[in-house]
Amino acid sequence: MRECSNHSYHRLKKNKMSRIAQLLKSPRKDKNRKTRSPKLYENPQKKAVCLKVLTMSPKKPNSANRRVAKVNITHFSQKLTIKITGEAHNLQQHSSILLRGGRVRDLIGVRYLAIRGKFDLTGVKNRKTSRSLYGVKSQQ
């Protein structure tokens, strides 16, 4: 097979802009965007009831056990695994919590985080920095 010396071959391969006649025949379609937290059903947070509190070991380079909880979303009865952020927690079975989206990279299958300082999950004690993430009020 001989090498193509002229540029007509490469011109055919280029993505050209659609003509108006082509767009009238079949208009452009929006891309389907996949959500990263599908079980929240496009809500920023959801209320859930804790089924079981347990620990999980992370992926390869990391080691310390992470605190997670199996929860059931109240209105949809969807079971999912969430990470309990911060040090020490008071979460028990049948506790109600608020959860938000947010992937935990070193835990497989964990896409949601518990919000501290709401419902039955208390804030982190003696927290001075990043207080809003851990549900701690300001000390005045």
N, CA and C atoms as an extended XYZ file, in Angstrom:
420
Properties=species:S:1:pos:R:3:atomname:S:1:resname:S:1:resid:I:1 pbc="F F F"
N         0.851       -1.196        0.000 N   MET     1
C         0.000        0.000        0.000 CA  MET     1
C         0.877        1.233        0.000 C   MET     1
N         0.591        2.154       -0.919 N   ARG     2
C         1.465        3.321       -1.029 CA  ARG     2
C         1.012        4.431       -0.088 C   ARG     2
N         1.956        5.277        0.282 N   GLU     3
C         1.714        6.397        1.191 CA  GLU     3
C         0.838        7.448        0.499 C   GLU     3
N        -0.073        8.018        1.199 N   CYS     4
C        -0.945        9.050        0.654 CA  CYS     4
C        -0.222       10.387        0.701 C   CYS     4
N         0.083       10.935       -0.453 N   SER     5
C         0.875       12.172       -0.485 CA  SER     5
C        -0.009       13.420       -0.448 C   SER     5
N        -1.188       13.347       -1.051 N   ASN     6
C        -2.048       14.533       -1.037 CA  ASN     6
C        -2.850       14.614        0.265 C   ASN     6
N        -3.415       15.763        0.529 N   HIS     7
C        -4.084       16.001        1.797 CA  HIS     7
C        -5.578       15.714        1.760 C   HIS     7
N        -6.099       15.237        0.643 N   SER     8
C        -7.536       14.989        0.541 CA  SER     8
C        -7.992       13.876        1.502 C   SER     8
N        -7.134       12.900        1.710 N   TYR     9
C        -7.462       11.807        2.615 CA  TYR     9
C        -7.640       12.322        4.045 C   TYR     9
N        -6.747       13.194        4.475 N   HIS    10
C        -6.816       13.740        5.822 CA  HIS    10
C        -7.968       14.711        5.985 C   HIS    10
N        -8.346       15.393        4.902 N   ARG    11
C        -9.466       16.317        4.955 CA  ARG    11
C       -10.779       15.573        5.204 C   ARG    11
N       -10.909       14.377        4.667 N   LEU    12
C       -12.121       13.589        4.857 CA  LEU    12
C       -12.263       13.117        6.309 C   LEU    12
N       -11.155       12.878        6.978 N   LYS    13
C       -11.176       12.354        8.333 CA  LYS    13
C       -11.535       13.416        9.376 C   LYS    13
N       -11.384       14.698        9.046 N   LYS    14
C       -11.632       15.780       10.004 CA  LYS    14
C       -13.097       15.862       10.394 C   LYS    14
N       -13.363       16.260       11.646 N   ASN    15
C       -14.741       16.488       12.070 CA  ASN    15
C       -15.184       17.855       11.586 C   ASN    15
N       -16.145       17.870       10.691 N   LYS    16
C       -16.639       19.139       10.166 CA  LYS    16
C       -17.839       19.604       10.961 C   LYS    16
N       -18.111       20.894       10.904 N   MET    17
C       -19.293       21.440       11.549 CA  MET    17
C       -20.531       21.063       10.730 C   MET    17
N       -21.635       20.792       11.422 N   SER    18
C       -22.859       20.387       10.741 CA  SER    18
C       -23.466       21.549        9.968 C   SER    18
N       -24.059       21.224        8.840 N   ARG    19
C       -24.762       22.241        8.058 CA  ARG    19
C       -26.141       22.461        8.658 C   ARG    19
N       -26.758       23.599        8.320 N   ILE    20
C       -28.076       23.932        8.849 CA  ILE    20
C       -29.107       22.893        8.427 C   ILE    20
N       -29.010       22.424        7.198 N   ALA    21
C       -29.937       21.397        6.712 CA  ALA    21
C       -29.824       20.121        7.549 C   ALA    21
N       -28.573       19.759        7.922 N   GLN    22
C       -28.378       18.561        8.737 CA  GLN    22
C       -28.948       18.757       10.150 C   GLN    22
N       -28.790       19.960       10.692 N   LEU    23
C       -29.291       20.249       12.036 CA  LEU    23
C       -30.807       20.297       12.074 C   LEU    23
N       -31.442       20.750       10.981 N   LEU    24
C       -32.897       20.754       10.912 CA  LEU    24
C       -33.439       19.329       10.852 C   LEU    24
N       -32.707       18.481       10.154 N   LYS    25
C       -33.116       17.087       10.013 CA  LYS    25
C       -32.999       16.346       11.355 C   LYS    25
N       -31.847       16.508       12.024 N   SER    26
C       -31.666       15.883       13.347 CA  SER    26
C       -30.883       16.847       14.241 C   SER    26
N       -31.586       17.542       15.153 N   PRO    27
C       -30.922       18.526       16.007 CA  PRO    27
C       -29.910       17.885       16.958 C   PRO    27
N       -29.036       18.726       17.498 N   ARG    28
C       -28.027       18.222       18.427 CA  ARG    28
C       -28.674       17.739       19.721 C   ARG    28
N       -28.116       16.664       20.261 N   LYS    29
C       -28.642       16.093       21.503 CA  LYS    29
C       -27.692       16.424       22.644 C   LYS    29
N       -28.262       16.708       23.822 N   ASP    30
C       -27.445       16.941       25.007 CA  ASP    30
C       -26.840       15.626       25.475 C   ASP    30
N       -25.605       15.718       26.001 N   LYS    31
C       -24.957       14.525       26.535 CA  LYS    31
C       -25.599       14.161       27.862 C   LYS    31
N       -25.754       12.867       28.105 N   ASN    32
C       -26.270       12.405       29.389 CA  ASN    32
C       -25.148       12.456       30.408 C   ASN    32
N       -25.304       13.293       31.430 N   ARG    33
C       -24.285       13.382       32.462 CA  ARG    33
C       -24.639       12.432       33.597 C   ARG    33
N       -23.647       11.671       34.017 N   LYS    34
C       -23.843       10.692       35.074 CA  LYS    34
C       -23.494       11.333       36.411 C   LYS    34
N       -24.392       11.223       37.386 N   THR    35
C       -24.152       11.817       38.689 CA  THR    35
C       -23.193       10.944       39.503 C   THR    35
N       -22.416       11.582       40.376 N   ARG    36
C       -21.463       10.836       41.191 CA  ARG    36
C       -22.095       10.276       42.460 C   ARG    36
N       -23.256       10.805       42.827 N   SER    37
C       -23.952       10.278       44.004 CA  SER    37
C       -25.403        9.982       43.622 C   SER    37
N       -25.643        8.855       42.948 N   PRO    38
C       -26.974        8.584       42.413 CA  PRO    38
C       -28.040        8.329       43.476 C   PRO    38
N       -27.668        7.789       44.631 N   LYS    39
C       -28.666        7.430       45.638 CA  LYS    39
C       -29.245        8.633       46.374 C   LYS    39
N       -28.678        9.835       46.149 N   LEU    40
C       -29.246       11.041       46.759 CA  LEU    40
C       -30.385       11.609       45.923 C   LEU    40
N       -30.574       11.083       44.723 N   TYR    41
C       -31.659       11.512       43.829 CA  TYR    41
C       -31.670       13.028       43.625 C   TYR    41
N       -30.494       13.564       43.274 N   GLU    42
C       -30.299       14.981       42.956 CA  GLU    42
C       -30.602       15.922       44.115 C   GLU    42
N       -30.570       15.420       45.349 N   ASN    43
C       -30.703       16.258       46.530 CA  ASN    43
C       -29.325       16.475       47.134 C   ASN    43
N       -29.092       17.628       47.779 N   PRO    44
C       -27.774       17.857       48.373 CA  PRO    44
C       -27.502       16.973       49.586 C   PRO    44
N       -28.538       16.723       50.405 N   GLN    45
C       -28.400       15.840       51.566 CA  GLN    45
C       -29.641       14.961       51.692 C   GLN    45
N       -29.482       13.876       52.433 N   LYS    46
C       -30.615       12.990       52.709 CA  LYS    46
C       -30.543       12.519       54.151 C   LYS    46
N       -31.707       12.295       54.741 N   LYS    47
C       -31.780       11.737       56.086 CA  LYS    47
C       -31.772       10.217       55.971 C   LYS    47
N       -31.054        9.587       56.903 N   ALA    48
C       -30.959        8.130       56.876 CA  ALA    48
C       -30.968        7.575       58.287 C   ALA    48
N       -31.259        6.294       58.391 N   VAL    49
C       -31.252        5.594       59.674 CA  VAL    49
C       -30.126        4.568       59.649 C   VAL    49
N       -29.337        4.557       60.717 N   CYS    50
C       -28.178        3.678       60.799 CA  CYS    50
C       -28.618        2.236       61.062 C   CYS    50
N       -28.093        1.303       60.274 N   LEU    51
C       -28.397       -0.110       60.455 CA  LEU    51
C       -27.290       -0.819       61.227 C   LEU    51
N       -26.039       -0.451       60.931 N   LYS    52
C       -24.908       -1.116       61.556 CA  LYS    52
C       -23.679       -0.218       61.470 C   LYS    52
N       -22.907       -0.154       62.547 N   VAL    53
C       -21.655        0.609       62.556 CA  VAL    53
C       -20.514       -0.395       62.542 C   VAL    53
N       -19.553       -0.204       61.634 N   LEU    54
C       -18.446       -1.143       61.513 CA  LEU    54
C       -17.180       -0.433       61.048 C   LEU    54
N       -16.085       -1.162       60.950 N   THR    55
C       -14.833       -0.608       60.425 CA  THR    55
C       -14.499       -1.310       59.124 C   THR    55
N       -13.739       -0.605       58.292 N   MET    56
C       -13.368       -1.114       56.982 CA  MET    56
C       -11.888       -0.851       56.772 C   MET    56
N       -11.190       -1.780       56.163 N   SER    57
C        -9.773       -1.545       55.872 CA  SER    57
C        -9.638       -0.933       54.484 C   SER    57
N        -8.775        0.070       54.323 N   PRO    58
C        -8.650        0.769       53.039 CA  PRO    58
C        -7.828        0.010       51.998 C   PRO    58
N        -7.738        0.610       50.810 N   LYS    59
C        -6.991        0.019       49.704 CA  LYS    59
C        -5.488        0.018       49.966 C   LYS    59
N        -4.748       -0.572       49.072 N   LYS    60
C        -3.366       -1.007       49.250 CA  LYS    60
C        -2.384       -0.128       50.040 C   LYS    60
N        -2.010        1.066       49.652 N   PRO    61
C        -0.903        1.670       50.412 CA  PRO    61
C        -1.283        2.109       51.827 C   PRO    61
N        -2.575        2.309       52.114 N   ASN    62
C        -3.009        2.775       53.436 CA  ASN    62
C        -3.397        1.595       54.326 C   ASN    62
N        -3.447        1.874       55.651 N   SER    63
C        -3.716        0.743       56.530 CA  SER    63
C        -4.773        0.971       57.607 C   SER    63
N        -4.793        2.075       58.333 N   ALA    64
C        -5.666        2.233       59.508 CA  ALA    64
C        -7.130        1.948       59.182 C   ALA    64
N        -7.830        1.322       60.124 N   ASN    65
C        -9.242        0.984       59.902 CA  ASN    65
C       -10.093        2.251       59.905 C   ASN    65
N       -11.006        2.344       58.959 N   ARG    66
C       -11.876        3.506       58.836 CA  ARG    66
C       -13.257        3.177       59.398 C   ARG    66
N       -13.880        4.160       60.064 N   ARG    67
C       -15.219        3.953       60.627 CA  ARG    67
C       -16.255        4.200       59.546 C   ARG    67
N       -17.077        3.219       59.289 N   VAL    68
C       -18.160        3.345       58.310 CA  VAL    68
C       -19.466        2.855       58.932 C   VAL    68
N       -20.559        3.182       58.277 N   ALA    69
C       -21.874        2.741       58.745 CA  ALA    69
C       -22.715        2.317       57.555 C   ALA    69
N       -23.465        1.258       57.746 N   LYS    70
C       -24.467        0.852       56.762 CA  LYS    70
C       -25.747        1.572       57.152 C   LYS    70
N       -26.313        2.320       56.206 N   VAL    71
C       -27.503        3.102       56.514 CA  VAL    71
C       -28.611        2.823       55.512 C   VAL    71
N       -29.801        3.235       55.882 N   ASN    72
C       -30.988        3.071       55.055 CA  ASN    72
C       -31.611        4.457       54.870 C   ASN    72
N       -31.685        4.958       53.636 N   ILE    73
C       -32.304        6.263       53.385 CA  ILE    73
C       -33.792        6.165       53.703 C   ILE    73
N       -34.308        7.149       54.446 N   THR    74
C       -35.657        7.028       55.006 CA  THR    74
C       -36.756        6.918       53.961 C   THR    74
N       -36.820        7.805       52.994 N   HIS    75
C       -37.967        7.834       52.087 CA  HIS    75
C       -37.870        6.849       50.926 C   HIS    75
N       -36.655        6.373       50.622 N   PHE    76
C       -36.503        5.492       49.468 CA  PHE    76
C       -36.118        4.075       49.854 C   PHE    76
N       -35.820        3.847       51.134 N   SER    77
C       -35.326        2.575       51.671 CA  SER    77
C       -34.207        2.006       50.792 C   SER    77
N       -33.205        2.833       50.553 N   GLN    78
C       -32.010        2.434       49.818 CA  GLN    78
C       -30.895        2.194       50.822 C   GLN    78
N       -30.256        1.042       50.762 N   LYS    79
C       -29.155        0.736       51.671 CA  LYS    79
C       -27.836        1.148       51.033 C   LYS    79
N       -26.997        1.854       51.801 N   LEU    80
C       -25.688        2.236       51.308 CA  LEU    80
C       -24.692        2.381       52.445 C   LEU    80
N       -23.415        2.440       52.086 N   THR    81
C       -22.333        2.554       53.059 CA  THR    81
C       -21.838        3.984       53.088 C   THR    81
N       -21.680        4.547       54.295 N   ILE    82
C       -21.190        5.920       54.423 CA  ILE    82
C       -19.989        5.955       55.351 C   ILE    82
N       -19.147        6.960       55.167 N   LYS    83
C       -17.973        7.152       56.021 CA  LYS    83
C       -18.321        8.129       57.125 C   LYS    83
N       -17.886        7.807       58.355 N   ILE    84
C       -18.054        8.714       59.486 CA  ILE    84
C       -16.740        9.470       59.637 C   ILE    84
N       -16.758       10.761       59.339 N   THR    85
C       -15.521       11.543       59.359 CA  THR    85
C       -15.127       11.915       60.779 C   THR    85
N       -13.872       12.281       60.956 N   GLY    86
C       -13.379       12.769       62.244 CA  GLY    86
C       -13.084       11.672       63.246 C   GLY    86
N       -12.594       12.126       64.404 N   GLU    87
C       -12.235       11.184       65.466 CA  GLU    87
C       -13.422       10.930       66.375 C   GLU    87
N       -13.579        9.707       66.810 N   ALA    88
C       -14.595        9.273       67.774 CA  ALA    88
C       -16.013        9.704       67.379 C   ALA    88
N       -16.943        8.808       67.507 N   HIS    89
C       -18.337        9.120       67.170 CA  HIS    89
C       -19.255        8.424       68.155 C   HIS    89
N       -20.502        8.849       68.194 N   ASN    90
C       -21.486        8.256       69.103 CA  ASN    90
C       -22.599        7.545       68.344 C   ASN    90
N       -22.316        7.165       67.112 N   LEU    91
C       -23.347        6.573       66.256 CA  LEU    91
C       -23.658        5.143       66.699 C   LEU    91
N       -24.958        4.820       66.759 N   GLN    92
C       -25.403        3.485       67.131 CA  GLN    92
C       -26.485        3.037       66.154 C   GLN    92
N       -26.891        1.816       66.309 N   GLN    93
C       -27.980        1.299       65.486 CA  GLN    93
C       -29.256        2.087       65.780 C   GLN    93
N       -30.042        2.356       64.740 N   HIS    94
C       -31.296        3.118       64.787 CA  HIS    94
C       -31.088        4.618       64.992 C   HIS    94
N       -29.852        5.118       64.972 N   SER    95
C       -29.615        6.560       65.041 CA  SER    95
C       -29.968        7.174       63.701 C   SER    95
N       -30.534        8.382       63.719 N   SER    96
C       -30.819        9.067       62.452 CA  SER    96
C       -29.691       10.040       62.168 C   SER    96
N       -29.260       10.074       60.922 N   ILE    97
C       -28.144       10.928       60.518 CA  ILE    97
C       -28.472       11.621       59.211 C   ILE    97
N       -27.678       12.638       58.900 N   LEU    98
C       -27.780       13.351       57.632 CA  LEU    98
C       -26.558       12.976       56.816 C   LEU    98
N       -26.756       12.664       55.537 N   LEU    99
C       -25.603       12.298       54.713 CA  LEU    99
C       -25.535       13.135       53.463 C   LEU    99
N       -24.322       13.255       52.941 N   ARG   100
C       -24.058       14.033       51.726 CA  ARG   100
C       -23.178       13.213       50.798 C   ARG   100
N       -23.032       13.665       49.573 N   GLY   101
C       -22.166       12.997       48.619 CA  GLY   101
C       -20.713       13.312       48.900 C   GLY   101
N       -19.829       12.485       48.421 N   GLY   102
C       -18.402       12.693       48.600 CA  GLY   102
C       -17.695       11.363       48.647 C   GLY   102
N       -16.909       11.086       47.635 N   ARG   103
C       -16.250        9.785       47.525 CA  ARG   103
C       -15.079        9.692       48.495 C   ARG   103
N       -14.889        8.516       49.064 N   VAL   104
C       -13.723        8.238       49.896 CA  VAL   104
C       -12.800        7.381       49.044 C   VAL   104
N       -11.652        7.933       48.686 N   ARG   105
C       -10.818        7.288       47.673 CA  ARG   105
C       -10.223        5.961       48.114 C   ARG   105
N        -9.909        5.831       49.399 N   ASP   106
C        -9.257        4.580       49.794 CA  ASP   106
C       -10.224        3.516       50.331 C   ASP   106
N       -11.529        3.797       50.311 N   LEU   107
C       -12.518        2.781       50.682 CA  LEU   107
C       -13.341        2.413       49.454 C   LEU   107
N       -13.357        1.161       49.119 N   ILE   108
C       -14.035        0.707       47.902 CA  ILE   108
C       -15.539        0.712       48.118 C   ILE   108
N       -16.276        1.364       47.220 N   GLY   109
C       -17.732        1.368       47.263 CA  GLY   109
C       -18.349        2.390       48.202 C   GLY   109
N       -17.529        3.270       48.800 N   VAL   110
C       -18.059        4.288       49.710 CA  VAL   110
C       -18.091        5.618       48.964 C   VAL   110
N       -19.306        6.134       48.713 N   ARG   111
C       -19.477        7.367       47.939 CA  ARG   111
C       -20.140        8.481       48.738 C   ARG   111
N       -20.426        8.221       50.009 N   TYR   112
C       -21.206        9.174       50.797 CA  TYR   112
C       -20.543        9.419       52.142 C   TYR   112
N       -20.788       10.612       52.711 N   LEU   113
C       -20.214       10.990       53.997 CA  LEU   113
C       -21.316       11.392       54.963 C   LEU   113
N       -21.117       11.114       56.247 N   ALA   114
C       -22.054       11.531       57.285 CA  ALA   114
C       -21.755       12.974       57.659 C   ALA   114
N       -22.794       13.763       57.909 N   ILE   115
C       -22.630       15.149       58.330 CA  ILE   115
C       -22.653       15.187       59.852 C   ILE   115
N       -21.547       15.660       60.438 N   ARG   116
C       -21.437       15.697       61.896 CA  ARG   116
C       -22.214       16.885       62.453 C   ARG   116
N       -22.725       16.745       63.657 N   GLY   117
C       -23.436       17.835       64.325 CA  GLY   117
C       -24.893       17.968       63.930 C   GLY   117
N       -25.443       16.998       63.221 N   LYS   118
C       -26.856       17.000       62.832 CA  LYS   118
C       -27.518       15.730       63.330 C   LYS   118
N       -28.756       15.839       63.787 N   PHE   119
C       -29.524       14.714       64.319 CA  PHE   119
C       -28.763       14.025       65.448 C   PHE   119
N       -28.589       12.707       65.351 N   ASP   120
C       -27.990       11.967       66.469 CA  ASP   120
C       -26.468       11.910       66.445 C   ASP   120
N       -25.838       12.320       65.366 N   LEU   121
C       -24.372       12.279       65.264 CA  LEU   121
C       -23.785       13.596       65.770 C   LEU   121
N       -23.071       13.553       66.903 N   THR   122
C       -22.525       14.777       67.493 CA  THR   122
C       -21.257       15.217       66.763 C   THR   122
N       -20.874       16.476       66.988 N   GLY   123
C       -19.651       17.012       66.416 CA  GLY   123
C       -18.411       16.447       67.091 C   GLY   123
N       -17.236       16.710       66.502 N   VAL   124
C       -15.976       16.220       67.052 CA  VAL   124
C       -15.591       17.087       68.250 C   VAL   124
N       -15.212       16.446       69.350 N   LYS   125
C       -14.834       17.187       70.564 CA  LYS   125
C       -13.454       17.819       70.391 C   LYS   125
N       -13.261       18.999       71.006 N   ASN   126
C       -11.981       19.719       71.032 CA  ASN   126
C       -11.425       20.028       69.641 C   ASN   126
N       -12.293       20.259       68.679 N   ARG   127
C       -11.870       20.581       67.321 CA  ARG   127
C       -11.701       22.086       67.208 C   ARG   127
N       -10.550       22.553       66.713 N   LYS   128
C       -10.284       23.984       66.604 CA  LYS   128
C       -10.283       24.468       65.146 C   LYS   128
N        -9.766       23.646       64.245 N   THR   129
C        -9.695       24.033       62.835 CA  THR   129
C       -10.692       23.231       62.012 C   THR   129
N       -11.089       23.771       60.885 N   SER   130
C       -12.056       23.125       59.967 CA  SER   130
C       -13.314       22.694       60.710 C   SER   130
N       -13.814       23.558       61.596 N   ARG   131
C       -14.926       23.185       62.465 CA  ARG   131
C       -16.209       22.904       61.708 C   ARG   131
N       -16.454       23.615       60.622 N   SER   132
C       -17.714       23.438       59.899 CA  SER   132
C       -17.849       22.043       59.300 C   SER   132
N       -16.735       21.422       58.943 N   LEU   133
C       -16.772       20.061       58.391 CA  LEU   133
C       -17.106       19.035       59.457 C   LEU   133
N       -16.816       19.353       60.718 N   TYR   134
C       -16.979       18.375       61.782 CA  TYR   134
C       -18.056       18.763       62.793 C   TYR   134
N       -18.906       19.716       62.458 N   GLY   135
C       -20.068       20.058       63.259 CA  GLY   135
C       -19.771       20.633       64.623 C   GLY   135
N       -18.762       21.512       64.720 N   VAL   136
C       -18.387       22.109       65.994 CA  VAL   136
C       -18.759       23.589       65.973 C   VAL   136
N       -19.479       24.036       67.015 N   LYS   137
C       -19.835       25.449       67.130 CA  LYS   137
C       -18.624       26.243       67.592 C   LYS   137
N       -18.638       27.558       67.361 N   SER   138
C       -17.487       28.405       67.769 CA  SER   138
C       -17.515       28.618       69.277 C   SER   138
N       -16.331       28.662       69.869 N   GLN   139
C       -16.209       28.935       71.314 CA  GLN   139
C       -15.942       30.403       71.513 C   GLN   139
N       -16.897       31.132       72.090 N   GLN   140
C       -16.734       32.581       72.250 CA  GLN   140
C       -16.357       32.950       73.654 C   GLN   140
